[in-house]
């Protein structure tokens, strides 16, 4: 999963809380900050891998992350692992 936004407090918490509600376990998490080329605004990116119970459909994960993206003004991409 990848999420990007302007940097601010609460992004990791919001994503982790939503995954917790699904019963998922965060396996790895890496964050990066950089400045936008024209505005200089600080941007934030999170790369996250999670183990999701087999009983939870990927559509449910995507729906939950869409809710987080809307509430937190994030761009989130959910991908399935191998």
N, C-alpha and C positions, 0 to 999 in steps of 0.2 A: 504494500500500500504506500502511496505517495500523497503527501498533502503540501500545498504551498499557499502562502498568504503574506500580507504585511506582518512583520514580527510584532508580537504582543504577548502578554501573559495569558495563560489558560488554554493554549492550543493543544499541547500534549495531554493535559488533564481532560479536555473534552473528548478527544479521540480515545484515550485509555478508558474513560468512564463508559463510553458507548460499547467498546469491546467487552468490558467487564459485564455489562448488562446481557450480552450475548453468550457469556460463559467462555469467552476466548481468553487465551493466554499470550501476552506479548513475549516473543522469543528474542527479537533484536530490534533495536531502535537507534537511529543515527539522525542527528540534526545538523543543519547547515544554515548559516546566515551569510547574506551578501547584500551589497548595495545595488539598487536599481540603476541602470546605466544613465538615464536622463534625469531622474528626479533625485537620486541619491537616497531614496527611502530604503530602510532596512527591510529586506525580505527574508522569509523563513521557509525552510523545506524540511520535512520529516520523511524519512524512509523507515518503514516499519514492517516487520514480519510477525505474524501471529498464528497461533494454532487455534483453529475453530473446531468445536465439536462436530462430528459427522452428522449429527441430527439437525444442524443449522445449515440451511441452503445458502449458497452464495448470493442469491437474490435478496435474502434477508440481511446479509452483511452489507450489500450495496445500498439497500434501502436505508439502513441505519446510518451509514456513512453519508448518504445524501441529506438526511436530516441534520447531521452534525455540520455538514458543509453549508447548508442554508442558515442554520442558527449562528454559526461562527464565522461566516463569510470566508470560507476556504474553498480551494480547488482540491478535490480528493479523487484519486484514481485507485480503484480496488482491482487487484490482479490475483488470479489463482496461482499457487505454486505448483511445483512438479513433485 
